[in-house]
Amino acid sequence: MKIRDFENLCKKLKAITAAKDYCRCAHDGHAVNRLADREGLQIACVMPQKGFSGGTDSYKTHDTFIIYALEKDDSGQTPESELEPYERTEDAIFKIFHYLTEGERPGACLPFPNINVKGITIDPEYREFGGWNGYSITVSV
C-alpha cells in the first residue's frame, strides 16, 4: 500500500468512526508527540511495514499496518467507569473492521479491491503512546 493511499484511508477511518481527529505515525515515539495535547476519540494510524518473500523473479510484497482507536487514560476511573471508553473504542474499531472487510455498506465495493487481506487481529490496549487506552486492529495484506 502506497503512503498516499494509507493517508486517505486514515482520513476515511476518522470519518466513519466519528473520531475527533487522527494521526499518522511511523512509530510509538512519533504517536506520543502527535497525541500529546489531544482529547476525545483519536484514530492513530501506524504507517505500513513492508516485507518481501519469494525468489529473485517472484518477490511478493507483504504489508502490515496497525490502526488504534484510543481515548486518553483517566487514572481516577473506577473499574466500572473504565468500561465506557473501552466500549466507545471497541465500537470504533469494529466500524474500521467492517469497513476494511465489507466496504461502507453491505454489498458495496471494498475500499481496496486489489488487496487481499491475509489476517486481522484486534487487541485491547492500555496506556499506549503515553497514556491512551482502547483497541488496535492489525491488518496483514
DSSP file (Angstrom, degrees, kcal/mol; ACC not computed):
  #  RESIDUE AA STRUCTURE BP1 BP2  ACC     N-H-->O    O-->H-N    N-H-->O    O-->H-N    TCO  KAPPA ALPHA  PHI   PSI    X-CA   Y-CA   Z-CA
    1    1 A M              0   0    0      0, 0.0     2,-0.1     0, 0.0   140,-0.0   0.000 360.0 360.0 360.0 128.2    0.0    0.0    0.0
    2    2 A K     >  -     0   0    0      1,-0.1     4,-2.1     4,-0.0     3,-0.2  -0.407 360.0-117.4 -72.7 150.9    1.4    3.4   -1.0
    3    3 A I  H  > S+     0   0    0      1,-0.2     4,-2.4     2,-0.2     5,-0.1   0.838 114.0  53.4 -62.6 -35.1    1.7    6.0    1.7
    4    4 A R  H  > S+     0   0    0      2,-0.2     4,-2.1     1,-0.2    -1,-0.2   0.898 108.9  49.6 -67.6 -38.7   -0.8    8.4    0.0
    5    5 A D  H  > S+     0   0    0      2,-0.2     4,-2.0     1,-0.2    -2,-0.2   0.892 111.1  50.5 -62.8 -39.1   -3.4    5.6   -0.2
    6    6 A F  H  X S+     0   0    0     -4,-2.1     4,-2.5     2,-0.2    -2,-0.2   0.905 108.0  52.2 -65.9 -41.5   -2.7    4.9    3.5
    7    7 A E  H  X S+     0   0    0     -4,-2.4     4,-2.0     1,-0.2    -2,-0.2   0.914 109.8  49.0 -60.2 -43.5   -3.2    8.6    4.3
    8    8 A N  H  X S+     0   0    0     -4,-2.1     4,-2.0     1,-0.2    -1,-0.2   0.876 109.4  52.9 -64.5 -37.1   -6.5    8.6    2.5
    9    9 A L  H  X S+     0   0    0     -4,-2.0     4,-2.6     2,-0.2    -2,-0.2   0.928 106.9  52.3 -61.7 -45.2   -7.5    5.5    4.4
   10   10 A C  H  X S+     0   0    0     -4,-2.5     4,-2.0     1,-0.2    -2,-0.2   0.910 109.5  49.0 -58.3 -43.7   -6.7    7.2    7.7
   11   11 A K  H  X S+     0   0    0     -4,-2.0     4,-1.7     1,-0.2    -1,-0.2   0.899 111.5  49.6 -62.6 -41.1   -8.9   10.2    6.8
   12   12 A K  H  X S+     0   0    0     -4,-2.0     4,-2.6     1,-0.2    -2,-0.2   0.903 108.8  52.0 -65.4 -41.2  -11.7    7.9    5.9
   13   13 A L  H  X S+     0   0    0     -4,-2.6     4,-1.6     1,-0.2     6,-0.3   0.862 106.1  54.5 -66.2 -35.2  -11.4    5.9    9.2
   14   14 A K  H  X>S+     0   0    0     -4,-2.0     5,-1.6    -5,-0.2     4,-0.8   0.929 111.6  46.0 -59.4 -44.4  -11.7    9.2   11.1
   15   15 A A  H ><5S+     0   0    0     -4,-1.7     3,-0.6     1,-0.2    -2,-0.2   0.924 112.4  47.3 -67.2 -45.8  -14.9   10.0    9.3
   16   16 A I  H 3<5S+     0   0    0     -4,-2.6    -1,-0.2     1,-0.2    -2,-0.2   0.755 117.3  43.1 -73.0 -21.5  -16.5    6.6    9.7
   17   17 A T  H 3<5S-     0   0    0     -4,-1.6    -1,-0.2    -5,-0.2    -2,-0.2   0.542 102.9-129.4 -95.3  -7.9  -15.7    6.4   13.4
   18   18 A A  T <<5 +     0   0    0     -4,-0.8    -3,-0.2    -3,-0.6    23,-0.2   0.829  46.1 172.6  59.4  33.9  -16.7   10.0   14.1
   19   19 A A      < -     0   0    0     -5,-1.6    23,-0.2    -6,-0.3    -1,-0.2  -0.336  43.2-124.4 -68.6 154.1  -13.3   10.4   15.8
   20   20 A K  S    S-     0   0    0     21,-2.3     2,-0.3     1,-0.2    22,-0.2   0.863  83.2 -29.8 -67.7 -35.3  -12.3   13.8   17.0
   21   21 A D  E     -a   42   0A   0     20,-1.1    22,-1.9    -7,-0.0     2,-0.3  -0.959  57.3-135.3-164.9 179.0   -9.1   13.5   14.9
   22   22 A Y  E     -a   43   0A   0     -2,-0.3     2,-0.4    20,-0.2    22,-0.2  -0.953   8.2-156.2-140.8 161.1   -6.5   11.1   13.6
   23   23 A C  E     -a   44   0A   0     20,-2.4    22,-3.3    -2,-0.3     2,-0.5  -0.997   9.3-146.4-138.5 145.3   -2.7   11.0   13.4
   24   24 A R  E     +a   45   0A   0     -2,-0.4     2,-0.3    20,-0.2    22,-0.2  -0.926  30.5 174.3-105.3 131.9   -0.4    9.1   11.0
   25   25 A C  E     -a   46   0A   0     20,-2.7    22,-2.9    -2,-0.5     3,-0.1  -0.952  38.2-146.1-142.0 158.1    2.8    8.0   12.7
   26   26 A A  S    S-     0   0    0     -2,-0.3     2,-0.3     1,-0.2    -1,-0.1   0.750  81.7 -13.7 -93.0 -28.7    5.9    5.9   12.0
   27   27 A H  S  > S-     0   0    0      1,-0.1     4,-1.9    19,-0.0     3,-0.3  -0.938  82.8 -75.1-162.7 178.6    6.4    4.5   15.5
   28   28 A D  H  > S+     0   0    0     -2,-0.3     4,-2.4     1,-0.2     5,-0.2   0.895 123.9  51.0 -54.6 -48.9    5.5    4.9   19.2
   29   29 A G  H  > S+     0   0    0      1,-0.2     4,-1.8     2,-0.2    -1,-0.2   0.863 108.5  52.9 -60.6 -36.5    7.5    8.0   19.9
   30   30 A H  H  > S+     0   0    0     -3,-0.3     4,-2.1     1,-0.2    -1,-0.2   0.913 110.1  47.9 -63.2 -43.9    6.0    9.7   16.9
   31   31 A A  H  X S+     0   0    0     -4,-1.9     4,-2.6     2,-0.2    -2,-0.2   0.879 106.1  57.8 -66.5 -38.5    2.5    8.9   18.1
   32   32 A V  H  X S+     0   0    0     -4,-2.4     4,-0.9     1,-0.2    -1,-0.2   0.937 110.7  43.7 -56.5 -46.7    3.3   10.2   21.6
   33   33 A N  H  < S+     0   0    0     -4,-1.8     3,-0.4     1,-0.2     4,-0.3   0.905 114.7  48.7 -65.3 -42.2    4.2   13.6   20.2
   34   34 A R  H  < S+     0   0    0     -4,-2.1     3,-0.3     1,-0.2    -2,-0.2   0.856 117.9  39.5 -67.5 -35.7    1.2   13.7   17.8
   35   35 A L  H >< S+     0   0    0     -4,-2.6     3,-1.9     1,-0.2    -1,-0.2   0.517  84.8 104.8 -92.2  -5.9   -1.3   12.8   20.6
   36   36 A A  T 3< S+     0   0    0     -4,-0.9    -1,-0.2    -3,-0.4    -2,-0.1   0.813  90.2  27.6 -49.7 -46.0    0.2   14.8   23.4
   37   37 A D  T 3  S+     0   0    0     -4,-0.3    -1,-0.3    -3,-0.3     2,-0.2   0.178 101.3 105.8-105.7  17.3   -2.3   17.7   23.5
   38   38 A R    <   -     0   0    0     -3,-1.9     2,-0.3     2,-0.0     4,-0.1  -0.501  42.3-174.3 -98.8 165.6   -5.4   15.9   22.2
   39   39 A E        +     0   0    0     -2,-0.2   -19,-0.1     2,-0.1    -2,-0.0  -0.925  44.0  37.3-146.9 171.0   -8.5   14.6   23.8
   40   40 A G  S    S-     0   0    0     -2,-0.3    32,-0.3   -20,-0.1     2,-0.3  -0.185 105.8 -17.6  77.5-175.2  -11.6   12.6   22.8
   41   41 A L  S    S-     0   0    0    -23,-0.2   -21,-2.3    30,-0.1   -20,-1.1  -0.480  70.4-174.4 -67.3 125.8  -11.6    9.6   20.5
   42   42 A Q  E     -aB  21  70A   0     28,-2.7    28,-2.8    -2,-0.3     2,-0.6  -0.950  20.4-147.0-123.8 142.9   -8.5    9.5   18.3
   43   43 A I  E     -aB  22  69A   0    -22,-1.9   -20,-2.4    -2,-0.4     2,-0.6  -0.956  15.4-166.6-108.0 118.3   -7.5    7.2   15.5
   44   44 A A  E     -aB  23  68A   0     24,-2.0    24,-3.0    -2,-0.6     2,-0.6  -0.933   2.8-163.8-108.1 121.4   -3.8    6.6   15.4
   45   45 A C  E     -aB  24  67A   0    -22,-3.3   -20,-2.7    -2,-0.6     2,-0.5  -0.914   6.6-152.4-111.6 113.2   -2.6    5.0   12.1
   46   46 A V  E     -aB  25  66A   0     20,-2.9    20,-0.8    -2,-0.6   -20,-0.2  -0.747  32.0-108.8 -87.0 125.4    0.9    3.4   12.1
   47   47 A M  E     -     0   0A   0    -22,-2.9    19,-0.1    -2,-0.5    -1,-0.1  -0.128  46.3 -85.5 -55.8 146.4    2.4    3.5    8.6
   48   48 A P  E     -     0   0A   0      0, 0.0     2,-0.5     0, 0.0    17,-0.2  -0.198  32.4-138.4 -60.5 139.1    2.6    0.1    6.9
   49   49 A Q  E     - B   0  64A   0     15,-3.2    15,-1.9    -3,-0.1     2,-0.4  -0.829  22.0-144.4 -90.6 133.7    5.6   -2.1    7.4
   50   50 A K  E     + B   0  63A   0     -2,-0.5     2,-0.3    13,-0.2    13,-0.2  -0.863  21.7 174.3-107.2 134.7    6.7   -3.7    4.1
   51   51 A G  E     - B   0  62A   0     11,-2.9    11,-3.1    -2,-0.4     2,-0.4  -0.909  13.5-151.8-130.7 161.8    8.0   -7.2    3.8
   52   52 A F  E     + B   0  61A   0     -2,-0.3     2,-0.3     9,-0.2     9,-0.2  -0.981  12.8 176.2-135.1 145.5    9.0   -9.4    0.8
   53   53 A S  E     + B   0  60A   0      7,-1.8     7,-2.9    -2,-0.4     2,-0.2  -0.955  37.8  52.2-141.9 162.6    9.1  -13.1    0.2
   54   54 A G  S    S-     0   0    0     -2,-0.3     5,-0.2     5,-0.2     2,-0.1  -0.601  78.9 -54.4 109.6-171.7    9.9  -15.3   -2.7
   55   55 A G    >   -     0   0    0      3,-0.2     3,-1.2    -2,-0.2     4,-0.2  -0.324  62.7 -77.3-102.1-176.1   12.7  -15.7   -5.1
   56   56 A T  T 3  S+     0   0    0      1,-0.3     3,-0.4     2,-0.2    -1,-0.0   0.842 129.3  31.7 -51.6 -44.4   14.6  -13.4   -7.5
   57   57 A D  T 3  S+     0   0    0      1,-0.2    -1,-0.3     0, 0.0    -3,-0.0   0.432 123.9  45.5 -96.7   0.9   12.0  -13.4  -10.2
   58   58 A S    <   +     0   0    0     -3,-1.2    -3,-0.2     2,-0.1    -1,-0.2  -0.099  66.6 159.8-140.5  41.4    8.9  -13.7   -8.0
   59   59 A Y        -     0   0    0     -3,-0.4     2,-0.4    -5,-0.2    -5,-0.2  -0.421  22.2-158.3 -65.5 138.6    9.1  -11.4   -5.0
   60   60 A K  E     -B   53   0A   0     -7,-2.9    -7,-1.8    -2,-0.1     2,-0.3  -0.953  11.7-130.9-117.7 140.5    5.8  -10.7   -3.3
   61   61 A T  E     -B   52   0A   0     -2,-0.4     2,-0.4    -9,-0.2    -9,-0.2  -0.714  18.6-168.6 -90.4 139.5    5.1   -7.7   -1.1
   62   62 A H  E     -B   51   0A   0    -11,-3.1   -11,-2.9    -2,-0.3     2,-0.4  -0.992   4.8-168.0-127.8 122.6    3.5   -8.1    2.3
   63   63 A D  E     -B   50   0A   0     -2,-0.4    78,-3.3   -13,-0.2     2,-0.4  -0.875   5.2-172.7-110.3 143.9    2.3   -5.1    4.2
   64   64 A T  E     +BC  49 140A   0    -15,-1.9   -15,-3.2    -2,-0.4     2,-0.3  -0.999   9.4 174.7-131.9 131.6    1.2   -4.9    7.8
   65   65 A F  E     - C   0 139A   0     74,-2.3    74,-3.0    -2,-0.4     2,-0.4  -0.966  17.9-146.2-136.0 156.8   -0.4   -1.9    9.4
   66   66 A I  E     -BC  46 138A   0    -20,-0.8   -20,-2.9    -2,-0.3     2,-0.4  -0.970   7.9-167.7-123.7 134.3   -1.9   -1.1   12.8
   67   67 A I  E     -BC  45 137A   0     70,-2.3    70,-2.6    -2,-0.4     2,-0.4  -0.984   9.4-159.0-119.8 131.8   -4.8    1.3   13.5
   68   68 A Y  E     -BC  44 136A   0    -24,-3.0   -24,-2.0    -2,-0.4     2,-0.5  -0.902  11.8-160.9-110.7 139.0   -5.6    2.3   17.0
   69   69 A A  E     +BC  43 135A   0     66,-3.0    66,-2.1    -2,-0.4     2,-0.3  -0.986  35.9 169.8-111.9 115.5   -8.9    3.7   18.3
   70   70 A L  E     -BC  42 134A   0    -28,-2.8   -28,-2.7    -2,-0.5     2,-0.3  -0.899  32.0-167.1-135.3 152.6   -8.0    5.4   21.6
   71   71 A E  E     - C   0 133A   0     62,-2.6    62,-2.9    -2,-0.3   -30,-0.1  -0.979  44.6 -91.9-132.3 149.3   -9.1    7.7   24.4
   72   72 A K  E     - C   0 132A   0     -2,-0.3    60,-0.3   -32,-0.3     2,-0.1  -0.323  47.3-108.5 -61.1 135.9   -6.9    9.4   27.0
   73   73 A D        -     0   0    0     58,-3.5     2,-0.6     1,-0.1    -1,-0.1  -0.434  23.7-156.8 -66.5 135.0   -6.5    7.3   30.2
   74   74 A D    >   -     0   0    0     -2,-0.1     3,-2.0     1,-0.1    -1,-0.1  -0.909   2.7-165.5-112.9  99.5   -8.3    8.7   33.2
   75   75 A S  T 3  S+     0   0    0     -2,-0.6    -1,-0.1     1,-0.3    -2,-0.0   0.632  82.6  65.4 -65.4 -12.4   -6.4    7.3   36.1
   76   76 A G  T 3  S+     0   0    0     -3,-0.0    -1,-0.3     2,-0.0     2,-0.1   0.359  77.3 120.0 -89.2   6.3   -9.2    8.2   38.5
   77   77 A Q    <   -     0   0    0     -3,-2.0    -4,-0.0     1,-0.1     0, 0.0  -0.361  61.1-128.7 -73.5 149.0  -11.8    5.9   36.9
   78   78 A T     >  -     0   0    0      1,-0.1     4,-1.9    -2,-0.1     5,-0.2  -0.506  34.4-102.6 -81.8 163.1  -13.5    3.1   38.8
   79   79 A P  T  4 S+     0   0    0      0, 0.0     4,-0.5     0, 0.0    -1,-0.1   0.872 124.4  48.6 -55.3 -35.8  -13.4   -0.4   37.2
   80   80 A E  T >4 S+     0   0    0      1,-0.2     3,-1.2     2,-0.2     4,-0.5   0.934 111.6  46.2 -70.8 -45.9  -17.0    0.1   36.1
   81   81 A S  T >4 S+     0   0    0      1,-0.3     3,-0.7     2,-0.2    -1,-0.2   0.732 100.7  69.4 -71.4 -19.3  -16.4    3.6   34.5
   82   82 A E  T 3X S+     0   0    0     -4,-1.9     4,-1.0     1,-0.2    -1,-0.3   0.766  89.8  64.8 -65.3 -24.6  -13.3    2.3   32.8
   83   83 A L  H <> S+     0   0    0     -3,-1.2     4,-2.6    -4,-0.5    -1,-0.2   0.827  87.3  69.5 -68.2 -31.7  -15.5    0.2   30.6
   84   84 A E  H <> S+     0   0    0     -3,-0.7     4,-2.2    -4,-0.5    -1,-0.2   0.926 101.7  41.4 -58.8 -51.1  -17.2    3.2   28.9
   85   85 A P  H  > S+     0   0    0      0, 0.0     4,-2.5     0, 0.0    -1,-0.2   0.864 114.5  53.9 -66.0 -31.2  -14.2    4.4   26.9
   86   86 A Y  H  X S+     0   0    0     -4,-1.0     4,-2.2     2,-0.2    -2,-0.2   0.881 107.8  50.6 -67.1 -35.8  -13.3    0.8   26.1
   87   87 A E  H  X S+     0   0    0     -4,-2.6     4,-2.4     2,-0.2    -1,-0.2   0.926 111.9  47.2 -64.6 -43.6  -16.9    0.4   24.7
   88   88 A R  H  X S+     0   0    0     -4,-2.2     4,-2.0     1,-0.2    -2,-0.2   0.919 115.5  44.1 -64.3 -43.7  -16.6    3.5   22.6
   89   89 A T  H  X S+     0   0    0     -4,-2.5     4,-2.4     2,-0.2    -1,-0.2   0.842 111.6  53.9 -72.8 -31.1  -13.2    2.5   21.2
   90   90 A E  H  X S+     0   0    0     -4,-2.2     4,-2.1    -5,-0.2    -2,-0.2   0.927 108.4  49.8 -65.0 -44.1  -14.4   -1.1   20.7
   91   91 A D  H  X S+     0   0    0     -4,-2.4     4,-1.6     1,-0.2    -2,-0.2   0.918 112.1  48.8 -58.4 -43.2  -17.3    0.3   18.6
   92   92 A A  H  X S+     0   0    0     -4,-2.0     4,-1.9     1,-0.2    -2,-0.2   0.911 109.7  50.3 -64.3 -42.8  -14.9    2.4   16.6
   93   93 A I  H  X S+     0   0    0     -4,-2.4     4,-2.4     1,-0.2    -1,-0.2   0.851 109.7  50.8 -68.7 -32.1  -12.5   -0.5   15.9
   94   94 A F  H  X S+     0   0    0     -4,-2.1     4,-2.5     2,-0.2    -1,-0.2   0.804 106.2  54.8 -75.6 -26.9  -15.3   -2.7   14.7
   95   95 A K  H  X S+     0   0    0     -4,-1.6     4,-2.2     2,-0.2    -2,-0.2   0.903 110.5  47.4 -64.2 -40.3  -16.5    0.1   12.4
   96   96 A I  H  X S+     0   0    0     -4,-1.9     4,-2.6     2,-0.2    -2,-0.2   0.932 111.0  50.9 -64.1 -46.1  -13.0    0.0   11.0
   97   97 A F  H  X S+     0   0    0     -4,-2.4     4,-2.0     1,-0.2     5,-0.2   0.938 112.1  46.3 -56.2 -49.3  -13.1   -3.8   10.7
   98   98 A H  H  X>S+     0   0    0     -4,-2.5     4,-2.7     1,-0.2     5,-0.7   0.881 111.6  51.6 -65.2 -37.8  -16.3   -3.8    8.9
   99   99 A Y  H  X5S+     0   0    0     -4,-2.2     4,-1.4     3,-0.2    -1,-0.2   0.933 112.6  45.5 -62.8 -44.6  -15.2   -1.0    6.5
  100  100 A L  H  <5S+     0   0    0     -4,-2.6    12,-0.2     1,-0.2    -2,-0.2   0.822 124.4  32.7 -68.6 -30.8  -12.0   -2.9    5.7
  101  101 A T  H  <5S+     0   0    0     -4,-2.0    -2,-0.2    -5,-0.2    -1,-0.2   0.691 135.9  18.0-101.0 -21.1  -13.8   -6.3    5.2
  102  102 A E  H  <5S-     0   0    0     -4,-2.7     6,-0.4     1,-0.3     3,-0.4   0.527  96.2-124.9-127.4 -12.3  -17.2   -5.2    3.8
  103  103 A G     << -     0   0    0     -4,-1.4    -1,-0.3    -5,-0.7     7,-0.2  -0.468  58.0 -42.5  88.5-169.3  -16.9   -1.6    2.5
  104  104 A E  S    S+     0   0    0      5,-0.5    -1,-0.2     1,-0.2    -5,-0.1   0.757 127.6   3.1 -70.8 -24.5  -19.1    1.3    3.5
  105  105 A R  S >  S-     0   0    0     -3,-0.4     3,-2.5     4,-0.2    -1,-0.2  -0.981  98.1 -73.3-155.0 156.4  -22.2   -0.8    3.4
  106  106 A P  T 3  S+     0   0    0      0, 0.0     3,-0.1     0, 0.0    -3,-0.1  -0.271 120.6  17.2 -54.6 132.8  -23.1   -4.4    2.7
  107  107 A G  T 3  S+     0   0    0      1,-0.3    -4,-0.1    -5,-0.2     3,-0.1   0.340  99.0 123.8  86.5  -6.9  -22.8   -5.2   -1.0
  108  108 A A  S <  S-     0   0    0     -3,-2.5    -1,-0.3    -6,-0.4     2,-0.1  -0.315  73.0 -83.8 -79.7 168.0  -20.7   -2.1   -1.6
  109  109 A C        -     0   0    0     -3,-0.1    -5,-0.5     1,-0.1    -4,-0.2  -0.438  48.0-109.0 -68.6 144.7  -17.2   -2.2   -3.2
  110  110 A L        -     0   0    0     -7,-0.2   -10,-0.1     1,-0.1    -1,-0.1  -0.423  25.0-118.1 -70.1 151.5  -14.3   -2.9   -0.9
  111  111 A P  S    S+     0   0    0      0, 0.0    -1,-0.1     0, 0.0   -11,-0.1   0.823 110.3  24.1 -63.4 -29.8  -12.1    0.1   -0.2
  112  112 A F  S >  S+     0   0    0    -12,-0.2     3,-1.9     3,-0.1    -2,-0.0  -0.678  70.3 173.9-134.1  78.9   -9.1   -1.7   -1.7
  113  113 A P  T 3  S+     0   0    0      0, 0.0    -1,-0.1     0, 0.0    -3,-0.0   0.724  79.0  54.2 -63.8 -21.6  -10.4   -4.4   -4.1
  114  114 A N  T 3  S+     0   0    0     -4,-0.1     2,-0.5     2,-0.0    -2,-0.0   0.385  92.4  86.5 -93.3   4.7   -7.0   -5.3   -5.4
  115  115 A I    <   -     0   0    0     -3,-1.9     2,-0.7     2,-0.0    -3,-0.1  -0.914  67.6-148.1-109.3 128.5   -5.6   -6.0   -1.9
  116  116 A N        -     0   0    0     -2,-0.5     2,-0.4    25,-0.4    -2,-0.0  -0.845  13.9-140.2 -96.6 111.2   -6.0   -9.5   -0.4
  117  117 A V        -     0   0    0     -2,-0.7    24,-0.3     1,-0.2     3,-0.1  -0.585  20.4-178.2 -72.5 123.3   -6.4   -9.3    3.4
  118  118 A K        -     0   0    0     22,-3.2     2,-0.3    -2,-0.4    23,-0.2   0.707  62.0  -6.8 -96.5 -24.3   -4.4  -12.2    4.9
  119  119 A G  E     -D  140   0A   0     21,-1.5    21,-2.9     2,-0.0     2,-0.4  -0.944  50.4-162.2-171.0 148.3   -5.2  -11.6    8.5
  120  120 A I  E     -D  139   0A   0     -2,-0.3     2,-0.4    19,-0.2    19,-0.2  -0.999   9.3-175.8-136.9 133.5   -6.7   -9.3   11.0
  121  121 A T  E     -D  138   0A   0     17,-2.1    17,-3.1    -2,-0.4     2,-0.5  -0.997   8.7-159.4-129.7 135.1   -6.2   -9.2   14.8
  122  122 A I  E     +D  137   0A   0     -2,-0.4    15,-0.2    15,-0.2    -2,-0.0  -0.965  16.8 178.7-114.9 129.2   -8.0   -6.9   17.3
  123  123 A D  E     -D  136   0A   0     13,-2.3    13,-2.7    -2,-0.5     2,-0.2  -0.965  29.4-119.2-130.3 144.4   -6.3   -6.3   20.7
  124  124 A P  E     -D  135   0A   0      0, 0.0     2,-0.4     0, 0.0    11,-0.3  -0.545  32.6-152.0 -73.9 150.3   -7.2   -4.2   23.7
  125  125 A E  E     -D  134   0A   0      9,-3.2     9,-2.1    -2,-0.2     2,-0.4  -0.964  11.4-167.1-128.9 143.2   -4.6   -1.5   24.6
  126  126 A Y  E    S-     0   0A   0     -2,-0.4     7,-0.2     7,-0.2     6,-0.1  -0.989  70.6 -14.9-135.0 124.7   -3.7    0.1   27.9
  127  127 A R  E >  S+     0   0A   0     -2,-0.4     3,-0.5     1,-0.2     6,-0.2   0.857  82.6 167.2  53.1  44.1   -1.6    3.2   28.3
  128  128 A E  E >>  +D  132   0A   0      4,-3.0     4,-2.2     1,-0.2     3,-0.6  -0.527  58.8  12.2 -79.1 152.7   -0.2    3.2   24.8
  129  129 A F  T 34 S-     0   0    0      1,-0.3    -1,-0.2    -2,-0.2   -94,-0.1   0.828 143.2 -39.5  52.2  41.9    1.5    6.3   23.5
  130  130 A G  T <4 S-     0   0    0     -3,-0.5    -1,-0.3     2,-0.1    -2,-0.2   0.762 131.6 -19.3  83.1  25.5    1.9    8.0   26.8
  131  131 A G  T <4 S+     0   0    0     -3,-0.6   -58,-3.5     1,-0.3     2,-0.4   0.778  89.1 135.1 117.7  37.9   -1.5    7.2   28.4
  132  132 A W  E  <  -CD  72 128A   0     -4,-2.2    -4,-3.0   -60,-0.3     2,-0.3  -0.947  29.6-165.3-117.3 136.4   -4.1    6.2   25.8
  133  133 A N  E     +C   71   0A   0    -62,-2.9   -62,-2.6    -2,-0.4     2,-0.3  -0.815  37.4  79.1-116.0 156.9   -6.5    3.2   26.2
  134  134 A G  E    S-CD  70 125A   0     -9,-2.1    -9,-3.2    -2,-0.3     2,-0.3  -0.983  71.6 -46.8 154.6-136.9   -8.7    1.5   23.6
  135  135 A Y  E     -CD  69 124A   0    -66,-2.1   -66,-3.0    -2,-0.3     2,-0.3  -0.941  34.1-155.3-135.0 154.4   -8.3   -1.1   20.9
  136  136 A S  E     -CD  68 123A   0    -13,-2.7   -13,-2.3    -2,-0.3     2,-0.4  -0.938   4.7-153.3-125.9 154.4   -6.0   -1.8   17.9
  137  137 A I  E     -CD  67 122A   0    -70,-2.6   -70,-2.3    -2,-0.3     2,-0.5  -0.992   7.6-159.2-127.2 122.9   -6.5   -3.6   14.7
  138  138 A T  E     -CD  66 121A   0    -17,-3.1   -17,-2.1    -2,-0.4     2,-0.5  -0.898  10.8-166.9-102.9 125.9   -3.5   -5.2   13.0
  139  139 A V  E     -CD  65 120A   0    -74,-3.0   -74,-2.3    -2,-0.5     2,-0.5  -0.956   6.8-164.3-120.0 127.0   -4.1   -5.9    9.3
  140  140 A S  E      CD  64 119A   0    -21,-2.9   -22,-3.2    -2,-0.5   -21,-1.5  -0.946 360.0 360.0-110.4 126.7   -1.8   -8.0    7.1
  141  141 A V              0   0    0    -78,-3.3   -25,-0.4    -2,-0.5   -77,-0.2   0.335 360.0 360.0-127.0 360.0   -2.2   -7.8    3.4
